[in-house]
Amino acid sequence: MTTRARRALALLTLAGATRVADAQSINEAGAQSLVLPLGARTVGIGGAAVAGQFGTESQLTNPAGLGFATSREIALLHGQDFFARRDLLGVVLPSRRLGTFAASGYLVNLAETPATDDFGNQIGTAYVRSVSAAASYASTVAHDFSFGLTYRVIQMRYDCSGTCTVPGAPVEDEPVRGTTSMVDLGAQYDFRKRVPIAVGAAVRHLGLRLQTKDADQADPLPTQLAVGARYDVTALARRVKDARLRVSADFVNGLGAGGADPAVHLGAEGTFRSMIALRGGWVQRTGDSGPSVGFGYQGKRLGFDVARQLSGFSVEVGDPPTYVALRYLF
């Protein structure tokens, strides 16, 4: 997570429940929630997934990865740390003739804060959530080149049960809402016919600014340019039957006013018999670097993955970021 995102989300989590105080925090946190990591396979390899082909997770990293999908998939992704609890339900539907279609719904629970009066009595509960829906399309050309597009609508919601404004404000006060839309664009090229290398590039979160009611100003989206490559270490496959080692690297840089500092993502994934996967990764960026690890299993139909980040603010406060993914192939 970027330093800016961590700061915005921490302020939201720790802020009081008054609507006047929180509107701008909600606004900024809503935009920065887009860069919260999700997807156990992606997190396990340090986020180095721009050249990867990870089914539903490719909707979040590079939609071009969907173009190489060969199985229909239903997936549930879960992530949780100090800043937020997030859940995504997605479906991937590849077609040999038409390309690959994918859709998902994504819920980020940013805060659930008791609202109290001047005497410390709870008078309500404030809920701050980010809700989004996305649709993707990807297709391949000559089985080597893939391009993809994701269109996403996101709404920041400040909901209340009871009274969540300053003391004396009416219970019926209108909730805070803010909605915007964006696109992700991506491409991948697989050199597998010549060398075991694939490359990818994506522009993520390209869209209009997000503004909620009562916020002083609209907050720019954290638009990113990401480029990456992956390499299959064929020497291992020649020495160990049914084993594969894949290494990957990404470079991500922010674009425009909402962009973040550059980051380097490194990852490795070792698999055995295409069933058991061990993963490790590293993220290097200003103020927020560290390793991650992951494990995965893929049966004929059902698969699951788990991953954990081993450093960062959430780890320091005793709530290490944990990610789980369940997949069903059909």
Backbone hydrogen bonds, N-H to C=O, Kabsch-Sander energy under -0.5 kcal/mol:
donor,donor_aa,acceptor,acceptor_aa,energy
6,R,2,T,-2.5
7,R,3,T,-2.3
8,A,4,R,-2.5
9,L,5,A,-2.6
10,A,6,R,-2.2
11,L,7,R,-2.3
12,L,8,A,-1.8
13,T,9,L,-2.6
14,L,10,A,-2.4
15,A,11,L,-1.2
22,D,18,T,-1.6
23,A,19,R,-1.5
26,I,22,D,-3.2
27,N,23,A,-2.1
28,E,24,Q,-2.5
29,A,25,S,-2.7
30,G,26,I,-2.4
31,A,27,N,-1.4
32,Q,28,E,-2.3
33,S,29,A,-1.8
34,L,31,A,-1.3
35,V,32,Q,-1.5
36,L,33,S,-1.3
43,V,39,G,-2.9
44,G,40,A,-2.2
45,I,41,R,-1.1
45,I,42,T,-0.5
46,G,43,V,-2.0
47,G,42,T,-2.8
48,A,45,I,-1.4
49,A,47,G,-1.9
52,G,49,A,-1.4
57,E,54,F,-1.7
58,S,55,G,-1.7
59,Q,56,T,-1.7
60,L,57,E,-1.5
61,T,57,E,-0.9
62,N,58,S,-1.2
65,G,62,N,-2.1
66,L,63,P,-1.4
67,G,64,A,-1.5
68,F,65,G,-1.0
69,A,66,L,-1.8
73,E,92,V,-2.2
74,I,328,Y,-2.1
75,A,90,G,-2.6
76,L,326,L,-2.5
77,L,88,L,-2.8
78,H,324,V,-2.9
79,G,86,R,-2.4
80,Q,322,T,-2.0
81,D,84,A,-1.8
82,F,319,D,-0.6
85,R,109,N,-1.9
86,R,79,G,-2.9
87,D,107,L,-2.5
88,L,77,L,-2.5
89,L,105,G,-2.3
90,G,75,A,-2.6
91,V,103,A,-2.5
92,V,73,E,-2.7
93,L,101,F,-3.5
95,S,99,G,-1.6
99,G,95,S,-2.0
100,T,138,A,-3.3
101,F,93,L,-2.2
102,A,136,S,-1.9
103,A,91,V,-2.0
104,S,134,A,-2.1
105,G,89,L,-2.2
106,Y,132,S,-2.9
107,L,87,D,-2.9
108,V,130,S,-3.0
109,N,85,R,-3.5
109,N,107,L,-0.5
110,L,108,V,-0.9
110,L,128,V,-2.0
111,A,128,V,-1.6
113,T,126,A,-2.5
115,A,124,G,-3.0
117,D,121,N,-2.1
120,G,117,D,-1.8
123,I,115,A,-3.3
124,G,115,A,-1.2
125,T,161,S,-2.3
126,A,113,T,-3.0
127,Y,159,D,-3.2
128,V,111,A,-2.7
129,R,127,Y,-0.6
129,R,157,R,-2.7
130,S,108,V,-2.6
131,V,155,Q,-2.8
132,S,106,Y,-2.6
133,A,153,V,-2.0
134,A,104,S,-2.4
135,A,151,Y,-2.2
136,S,102,A,-3.1
137,Y,149,L,-2.4
138,A,100,T,-2.2
139,S,147,F,-2.1
141,V,145,F,-3.1
144,D,141,V,-1.4
145,F,141,V,-1.9
146,S,188,Q,-2.7
147,F,139,S,-2.2
148,G,186,G,-2.4
149,L,137,Y,-2.5
150,T,184,D,-2.4
151,Y,135,A,-2.8
152,R,182,M,-2.7
153,V,133,A,-2.5
154,I,180,T,-2.6
155,Q,131,V,-3.1
156,M,178,G,-3.2
157,R,129,R,-3.2
158,Y,176,V,-2.7
159,D,127,Y,-2.6
159,D,157,R,-0.6
161,S,125,T,-2.2
162,G,160,C,-0.5
163,T,123,I,-2.6
169,A,166,V,-2.2
173,D,170,P,-1.3
176,V,158,Y,-1.0
178,G,156,M,-1.8
180,T,154,I,-2.3
182,M,152,R,-2.4
183,V,206,L,-2.1
184,D,150,T,-2.4
185,L,203,V,-2.4
186,G,148,G,-2.2
187,A,201,A,-2.5
188,Q,146,S,-2.6
189,Y,199,V,-2.5
190,D,144,D,-2.4
191,F,189,Y,-0.6
191,F,197,I,-2.9
194,R,191,F,-2.7
195,V,191,F,-2.8
197,I,195,V,-2.2
198,A,230,R,-1.9
199,V,189,Y,-2.5
200,G,228,G,-2.6
201,A,187,A,-2.4
202,A,226,A,-2.7
203,V,185,L,-2.7
204,R,202,A,-0.5
204,R,224,Q,-2.4
206,L,183,V,-2.4
207,G,205,H,-0.8
208,L,181,S,-1.2
210,L,219,D,-2.6
211,Q,209,R,-0.5
213,K,177,R,-1.1
215,A,212,T,-1.8
219,D,210,L,-3.2
223,T,221,L,-2.2
224,Q,204,R,-2.1
225,L,253,N,-2.8
226,A,202,A,-3.0
227,V,251,F,-2.3
228,G,200,G,-2.5
229,A,249,A,-2.4
230,R,198,A,-2.5
231,Y,247,V,-3.0
232,D,196,P,-2.4
233,V,231,Y,-0.6
233,V,245,L,-2.9
234,T,232,D,-1.5
236,L,233,V,-1.0
237,A,233,V,-0.9
238,R,234,T,-1.6
239,R,235,A,-1.0
239,R,236,L,-0.6
240,V,236,L,-3.1
241,K,239,R,-0.5
243,A,240,V,-1.6
244,R,271,T,-2.3
246,R,269,E,-2.6
247,V,231,Y,-2.6
248,S,267,G,-2.6
249,A,229,A,-2.5
250,D,265,H,-2.6
251,F,227,V,-3.0
252,V,263,A,-2.7
253,N,225,L,-2.5
254,G,260,A,-1.6
255,L,223,T,-2.7
259,G,256,G,-1.3
263,A,252,V,-2.5
264,V,284,Q,-2.4
265,H,250,D,-2.4
266,L,282,W,-2.9
267,G,248,S,-2.4
268,A,280,G,-2.5
269,E,246,R,-2.8
270,G,278,L,-2.7
271,T,244,R,-2.7
272,F,276,I,-2.0
273,R,242,D,-3.8
275,M,272,F,-2.1
276,I,272,F,-1.8
277,A,296,G,-2.5
278,L,270,G,-2.6
279,R,294,G,-2.6
280,G,268,A,-2.1
281,G,292,S,-2.3
282,W,266,L,-2.7
283,V,290,G,-2.4
284,Q,264,V,-2.9
285,R,283,V,-0.5
286,T,262,P,-0.5
288,D,285,R,-1.6
290,G,283,V,-2.2
292,S,281,G,-1.9
293,V,308,R,-2.2
294,G,279,R,-2.0
295,F,306,V,-2.6
296,G,277,A,-2.3
297,Y,304,F,-2.7
298,Q,275,M,-1.7
299,G,302,L,-2.9
303,G,327,R,-2.4
304,F,297,Y,-2.4
305,D,325,A,-2.2
306,V,295,F,-2.7
307,A,323,Y,-2.1
308,R,293,V,-2.4
309,Q,321,P,-1.6
310,L,291,P,-2.5
316,E,312,G,-2.0
317,V,313,F,-1.7
318,G,315,V,-1.5
319,D,314,S,-3.1
322,T,80,Q,-2.3
323,Y,307,A,-2.6
324,V,78,H,-2.5
325,A,305,D,-2.4
326,L,76,L,-2.3
327,R,303,G,-2.9
328,Y,74,I,-2.4
329,L,301,R,-2.7
330,F,72,R,-2.1
